[in-house]
Amino acid sequence: MSDAMIVNITLNNVQEMVIQNSKRLPVLIHFWSPVNEPSQEANTRLEKLANEMAGEFILAKVNIDQQTDIAEKFSNPSAPFYKLIKDADIVAEAGGVHTEETYRALLKEHIVDEPSEKLRKEAAQAFAAGEFDLALQHLSDAAQENPNNIKIHLDLVQLYLHTDQLQQAQELFSQLPESAQKEPHGRYIKGILYFTEQMRHAPEITAIQAALAENPKDGASLFYLSTYLIVNGQIEPAFQTLLQLFSVDRAYQEGLPQKTLLQAFDMFTASQPELVAKYRRTFQSLLN
């Protein structure tokens, strides 16, 4: 139920993505270079683990050819090189490319699997198997074990959304502390709540497609198409559709295109930083 957390680190996000996030999850910084074959191989292995162990650690990639200032702050390691950060401290580091098993053992050593997290994993397995009642039971038990584990409540919001319980999802999310709503997964869920709410008013997708075939600049149809795309995980086409709407009618529904674009950018900043940066630049060019 959690998304892989893979982030390209720059001076703009290093404080939040590495230092602050290391207080809740281990952050593995991988220093690599696109012209260094071993570091590309290490990237592939680490990205596979980031997907396999989604929600358990953050993979923070530093391109040492581009981010020279960051590399200097970390003593200019030669690619490939990793540093594992936990609670803002370096707890392990080594150079060279390692086996997948070595990386996995390193991460497992520093991931604390307390009872509520074990129940979260069982809930994720039940969710993946379509056993939503069992997933809900595991998450409820996890919340009793550790009411302060915000990740449990975010999982519950996502479960409510998946089972078409939008009101329960909105109510639970609104009760979470602001810090939880603003963390990367919280911002993603906030976006899903926004777009799911918009979809409640949308016509059938076939009607939207027919309307756009007749008038490609129809504001309502472009907007509702973007909501379908976001909710169904088609991120780049959704960005393109929202930018098209902004281009043809930026004043639609009192500035809704800009508001929705910013919401979409915010929800994917952590998981799709390069894609968001690309379309933010396009958006800025349209503003000028």
C-alpha positions as CSV (number, residue, x, y, z in Angstrom):
1,M,0.0,0.0,0.0
2,S,3.1,2.2,0.2
3,D,4.9,3.6,-2.8
4,A,8.6,3.2,-3.4
5,M,10.4,6.3,-2.2
6,I,13.2,7.1,-4.7
7,V,14.4,10.7,-4.8
8,N,17.0,12.6,-6.8
9,I,18.7,14.9,-4.3
10,T,19.5,18.5,-5.0
11,L,20.5,21.4,-2.8
12,N,16.8,22.4,-2.7
13,N,15.6,19.1,-1.2
14,V,18.5,17.6,0.7
15,Q,17.5,19.0,4.1
16,E,13.9,17.7,3.9
17,M,14.5,14.4,1.9
18,V,17.6,13.3,3.8
19,I,18.0,14.9,7.2
20,Q,14.4,15.4,8.2
21,N,13.1,12.1,6.7
22,S,15.9,10.1,8.3
23,K,14.2,10.8,11.7
24,R,11.4,8.5,10.6
25,L,12.9,6.1,8.1
26,P,16.5,5.0,7.1
27,V,17.7,7.0,4.2
28,L,20.3,5.4,1.9
29,I,22.2,8.0,-0.1
30,H,23.7,6.6,-3.2
31,F,26.4,8.6,-4.9
32,W,26.6,7.7,-8.5
33,S,27.6,8.9,-12.0
34,P,25.9,8.3,-15.3
35,V,29.4,7.7,-16.9
36,N,30.3,5.1,-14.2
37,E,29.0,1.6,-15.1
38,P,29.3,0.0,-11.6
39,S,27.3,2.9,-10.1
40,Q,24.6,2.4,-12.7
41,E,24.5,-1.3,-11.8
42,A,24.2,-0.3,-8.1
43,N,21.4,2.1,-8.9
44,T,19.4,-0.8,-10.6
45,R,19.8,-3.0,-7.6
46,L,18.9,-0.3,-5.1
47,E,15.9,0.8,-7.1
48,K,14.7,-2.8,-7.2
49,L,15.0,-3.0,-3.4
50,A,13.2,0.4,-3.0
51,N,10.2,-1.1,-4.8
52,E,10.4,-4.4,-2.9
53,M,10.7,-2.7,0.5
54,A,8.4,0.2,-0.3
55,G,7.7,2.3,2.8
56,E,10.6,0.9,4.8
57,F,13.5,3.1,3.6
58,I,14.2,6.1,1.3
59,L,16.6,5.8,-1.6
60,A,18.2,9.2,-2.1
61,K,20.3,9.4,-5.3
62,V,23.1,12.0,-5.8
63,N,24.5,12.4,-9.2
64,I,28.0,13.5,-8.3
65,D,28.6,15.0,-11.8
66,Q,25.7,17.4,-11.3
67,Q,25.4,17.9,-7.6
68,T,29.1,18.8,-6.8
69,D,28.1,20.9,-3.8
70,I,26.3,18.0,-2.1
71,A,29.1,15.6,-2.9
72,E,31.5,18.1,-1.3
73,K,29.4,18.3,1.9
74,F,29.7,14.5,2.1
75,S,33.5,14.4,1.6
76,N,33.4,13.9,-2.2
77,P,32.9,10.1,-2.3
78,S,33.9,8.3,-5.5
79,A,31.0,6.6,-7.3
80,P,29.6,4.2,-6.5
81,F,29.3,4.9,-2.7
82,Y,26.5,4.7,-0.2
83,K,25.9,6.4,3.2
84,L,23.0,5.1,5.3
85,I,21.5,8.0,7.4
86,K,19.3,7.4,10.4
87,D,18.2,10.0,12.9
88,A,20.4,12.5,11.0
89,D,23.5,10.4,11.6
90,I,25.6,8.3,9.3
91,V,25.2,4.7,10.6
92,A,26.9,2.8,7.7
93,E,28.9,3.6,4.6
94,A,30.9,1.9,1.9
95,G,32.2,2.2,-1.6
96,G,31.9,0.0,-4.6
97,V,28.9,-2.0,-6.0
98,H,27.5,-4.7,-3.7
99,T,25.2,-7.6,-4.2
100,E,21.4,-7.2,-3.8
101,E,21.6,-9.5,-0.8
102,T,24.3,-7.3,0.9
103,Y,22.2,-4.1,0.4
104,R,19.1,-5.9,1.7
105,A,20.9,-7.2,4.8
106,L,22.3,-3.7,5.5
107,L,18.8,-2.1,5.3
108,K,17.1,-4.9,7.3
109,E,19.6,-4.3,10.1
110,H,18.6,-0.7,10.5
111,I,14.8,-1.1,9.9
112,V,13.1,-1.4,13.3
113,D,10.2,-3.9,12.8
114,E,8.1,-3.0,15.9
115,P,4.7,-4.7,16.4
116,S,2.6,-2.0,14.6
117,E,4.9,-2.2,11.6
118,K,4.6,-5.9,11.4
119,L,0.8,-5.5,11.4
120,R,1.1,-2.9,8.7
121,K,3.0,-5.4,6.5
122,E,0.4,-8.0,7.1
123,A,-2.3,-5.5,6.2
124,A,-0.4,-4.7,3.0
125,Q,-0.3,-8.3,2.1
126,A,-4.0,-8.7,2.7
127,F,-4.7,-5.6,0.7
128,A,-2.7,-6.9,-2.3
129,A,-4.7,-10.2,-2.1
130,G,-8.0,-8.3,-2.2
131,E,-8.8,-9.2,1.4
132,F,-9.9,-5.7,2.4
133,D,-11.7,-6.7,5.6
134,L,-8.6,-8.5,6.9
135,A,-6.4,-5.5,5.9
136,L,-8.7,-3.2,7.9
137,Q,-8.5,-5.5,10.9
138,H,-4.7,-5.6,10.8
139,L,-4.6,-1.8,10.5
140,S,-7.0,-1.4,13.4
141,D,-4.9,-3.7,15.5
142,A,-1.8,-1.8,14.5
143,A,-3.4,1.5,15.5
144,Q,-4.1,0.1,19.0
145,E,-0.5,-1.1,19.3
146,N,0.9,2.3,18.4
147,P,-1.6,5.1,18.0
148,N,1.3,7.5,17.2
149,N,2.4,5.6,14.1
150,I,1.0,8.0,11.5
151,K,1.8,5.6,8.7
152,I,-1.0,3.3,10.0
153,H,-3.6,6.1,9.7
154,L,-2.4,7.1,6.2
155,D,-2.7,3.4,5.2
156,L,-6.3,3.4,6.6
157,V,-7.1,6.5,4.5
158,Q,-5.8,4.8,1.4
159,L,-7.8,1.7,2.3
160,Y,-11.0,3.7,2.7
161,L,-10.4,5.3,-0.6
162,H,-9.8,2.0,-2.4
163,T,-13.1,0.6,-1.0
164,D,-15.1,3.7,-2.0
165,Q,-15.5,5.1,1.5
166,L,-14.6,8.6,0.6
167,Q,-16.2,10.4,3.5
168,Q,-14.5,8.1,6.0
169,A,-11.2,8.8,4.2
170,Q,-11.7,12.5,4.3
171,E,-12.7,12.6,7.9
172,L,-9.7,10.5,9.1
173,F,-7.2,12.5,7.0
174,S,-8.6,15.8,8.4
175,Q,-7.9,14.6,11.9
176,L,-4.3,13.8,11.3
177,P,-1.7,16.3,12.5
178,E,-0.4,18.8,10.0
179,S,3.1,17.2,10.0
180,A,1.5,13.9,8.8
181,Q,-0.5,15.6,6.0
182,K,2.6,17.4,4.8
183,E,5.0,14.4,4.7
184,P,5.6,12.9,1.2
185,H,3.0,10.1,1.5
186,G,0.6,12.4,3.2
187,R,0.8,14.9,0.4
188,Y,0.2,12.1,-2.1
189,I,-2.9,10.9,-0.2
190,K,-4.2,14.5,0.1
191,G,-3.9,14.7,-3.7
192,I,-5.8,11.4,-4.2
193,L,-8.5,12.7,-1.9
194,Y,-8.8,15.9,-4.0
195,F,-9.0,14.1,-7.3
196,T,-11.3,11.4,-6.0
197,E,-13.7,14.1,-4.8
198,Q,-13.6,15.8,-8.2
199,M,-14.4,12.5,-10.0
200,R,-17.7,12.3,-8.1
201,H,-19.0,15.0,-10.3
202,A,-17.5,13.7,-13.6
203,P,-19.5,12.2,-16.4
204,E,-18.5,8.8,-17.8
205,I,-15.1,8.7,-19.6
206,T,-16.8,7.9,-22.9
207,A,-18.8,11.1,-22.6
208,I,-15.7,13.1,-21.8
209,Q,-13.9,11.6,-24.8
210,A,-16.8,12.3,-27.1
211,A,-17.0,15.9,-25.9
212,L,-13.3,16.5,-26.5
213,A,-13.6,14.9,-30.0
214,E,-16.2,17.6,-30.8
215,N,-14.4,20.4,-29.0
216,P,-10.7,19.8,-27.9
217,K,-10.8,23.0,-25.9
218,D,-13.8,22.2,-23.7
219,G,-12.7,23.2,-20.2
220,A,-14.9,20.9,-18.2
221,S,-14.0,17.9,-20.3
222,L,-10.3,18.6,-20.0
223,F,-10.5,19.0,-16.3
224,Y,-12.5,15.8,-15.7
225,L,-10.2,13.9,-18.0
226,S,-7.2,15.0,-15.9
227,T,-8.9,13.6,-12.8
228,Y,-9.5,10.2,-14.4
229,L,-5.8,10.2,-15.5
230,I,-4.5,11.0,-12.1
231,V,-6.7,8.5,-10.2
232,N,-5.7,5.8,-12.7
233,G,-2.0,6.5,-12.3
234,Q,-1.4,8.1,-15.7
235,I,0.7,11.0,-14.3
236,E,2.4,12.5,-17.3
237,P,-0.8,12.5,-19.5
238,A,-2.6,14.2,-16.6
239,F,0.0,16.9,-16.4
240,Q,-0.2,17.5,-20.1
241,T,-4.0,17.7,-20.0
242,L,-4.0,20.2,-17.1
243,L,-1.4,22.3,-18.9
244,Q,-3.6,22.2,-22.0
245,L,-6.6,23.4,-19.9
246,F,-4.5,26.2,-18.4
247,S,-3.4,27.2,-21.9
248,V,-6.9,27.4,-23.3
249,D,-8.7,28.8,-20.3
250,R,-6.7,29.6,-17.2
251,A,-9.6,31.4,-15.7
252,Y,-11.9,28.3,-15.9
253,Q,-13.9,27.9,-12.6
254,E,-12.0,30.8,-10.9
255,G,-8.5,29.6,-11.6
256,L,-9.2,25.9,-11.1
257,P,-6.5,24.8,-13.7
258,Q,-3.7,26.4,-11.7
259,K,-5.0,25.2,-8.4
260,T,-5.2,21.6,-9.7
261,L,-1.8,21.7,-11.4
262,L,-0.2,22.8,-8.1
263,Q,-2.1,20.1,-6.3
264,A,-0.8,17.5,-8.8
265,F,2.7,18.7,-8.6
266,D,2.7,18.6,-4.8
267,M,1.4,15.1,-4.6
268,F,4.1,13.7,-6.9
269,T,7.1,15.9,-5.8
270,A,8.6,13.1,-3.7
271,S,7.9,10.1,-5.9
272,Q,8.4,11.7,-9.4
273,P,10.8,14.7,-8.8
274,E,12.2,14.8,-12.4
275,L,8.8,14.6,-14.0
276,V,7.4,17.3,-11.7
277,A,10.4,19.5,-12.3
278,K,9.9,19.1,-16.1
279,Y,6.3,20.2,-16.1
280,R,6.8,22.9,-13.5
281,R,9.2,24.5,-15.9
282,T,6.6,24.3,-18.7
283,F,4.0,25.8,-16.3
284,Q,6.3,28.6,-15.4
285,S,6.9,29.4,-19.1
286,L,3.2,29.7,-19.6
287,L,2.9,32.1,-16.7
288,N,5.5,34.4,-18.1
